[in-house]
Amino acid sequence: MKKGSSEGFMPDNLTETNIPETWRATGSLHDSGKARAIGVGNFKSKKIGNLLGVARVPPTANQVECHPVWQQPKLHEFFLNPSSALGSPGLGTIKTQAPKNSILNIIAEKLGKSPAQVALRWGLQMGHSVLPKSTNEARIKENFDIFGLVSS
């Protein structure tokens, strides 16, 4: 936010982030041992490519939404193990998409699991670091009940 702005998050009040400068500062934390790994969040392929062009220390992770409904294959070119935040709030997330996805529903019914369990297992089988989010005890237990499930 620009100094002296009191109107909140209006486009005119925001300053542009200098990603190369910010990343150099983050790299200094890595060099000093204050951070063992540094990463980014919600970077698209173009932004990752631009960052890799100036980064002395490359990011170890890019935390993004990634699931069977929205696979983001271009990001796989940059990361072997992208972090996947399943269940993140907002429109278009696995929370709203999985129950409506006919393929996930067919697989879930065939395996006796929920669409969310199928999506979680898919993420693990794809090699993602899956981070499900829930405060509901039943769903948390359900999230752990995916290890006997094998899909291909």
N, C-alpha and C positions, 0 to 999 in steps of 0.2 A: 504494500500500500504506500502511496505517496505520502510524505510528511504533510501534516496539516489537513488531510482529507477527513471529513467527518460524515460523508454520505454513505459509507459502507462499501460493499463490493460492486461498485459501478465500473464498467470497462475503463473509463477515463481516469479512475483513481488507482488502477493497478500498474505496477511497474513490470517490465519484461525481465524474466529470469535470465541471468547470464550463466548458461549451463556449463560452458568450459571453465569459467572461473570458479563456479560452485564445485565442479568435479575435482579441480586441482586442490581445493581446500579439503575436500573429502579424502582425496588421495594422501594428503599430509597426515590425516588422522590414521590412515592405514599404515603409512610409513612409521609413525611414532609408536605403533602397537596399540593404540587406543581403540582401534577397530580391526577385527580379524578379517572381516569380509564387508564389502560395500556393494550396494545394489541400487536399483531404481524401481520405480513403480509406474505402471501404465504408460510405458514408453512404447510407441509404435515402431515399426521397422525402420522408417526414415530417421527418426530421432535417435534410435540406437546406433544406426550407421554413422550419423553425424558425431555422436559421442565417442564411438570407437576410433574415429579419425583424429581425435585430440586427446584421448585418455591414455595416460601413462600406465595407470592401473585400471584394467577393464572391470566393469561391473560383474559381480558373481551371480547376480540374479535380477530378474525383472518380474516383479509381482504383478500379474495381470489376471483378469478373468479369462478362464479357459475351460471349456467343457465340451461334451459331445455336440451341443447345439451351436457353440461358437468356438471353433478349434484354433483359429489364428495361426495357420501353418507357416506364414512368412516369419513369424517370430522364432520358430524352431530353427531357422537358419542361423540365428545369432546365439541361441542358448540351447544346450543339450538338456538342461533341467530347469525350465522356467517354473517359477512358483505360481500356483494357481489358487486364487482366492475364490472358492466356490461358495455361493450363498451370500455374496456381498450385496449390500442394499442397492436398490435402484431398478429401473426398468431393463428388461432384456437379460436378466441374470438367470442362472440355473434355477433359482428359487421359483421364478414365475414360468420359465420355459420348460423345465423337465416334466412337470405333470401334464403338459399339453403336447409333448412330443410323441407322436405315434410310435416311432421306432423304439424309443426308450421304454414306452409303456408295454410294447409287445415283448421286448427282451425281459423286462421286469416281471411281467406276468408268467412268462415261460420259466424263469428262474425262481419264482416265489419271493421276489425282493421288490423294494420300492424303486421308482425311477431315480430318486436321489442316490440310492445305494449303487445302482448300475452306473450312474455318472461318476460317483466317487471311485469306484473300482476301475472304470475306464481311465480316469486320471492317473491312478497308480500304475496301471499297466502301460500307460504311455510314458512313464518315467517322470511324471511331474511330482513336485512336492505339494501335495494337496492339503489345503487348509480349510476344512469345513467350519462353518460358524453356526452355533446354535446355543440358546440358553434353555431350550426345552430338553428335560432329562430323557424323555423317550426317544427323541431324535438323536441325542448324543449317543445313547446306547445303540441305536440303529446304525449310526455312522461307523461304529466299531464292528458291526456284524457283516462285514464285506469280505473277510479274508478267506472264507471257504468258497466264495463265489469265483467262478472262472468263466470268462467270456472271451470269445475270439473274434 
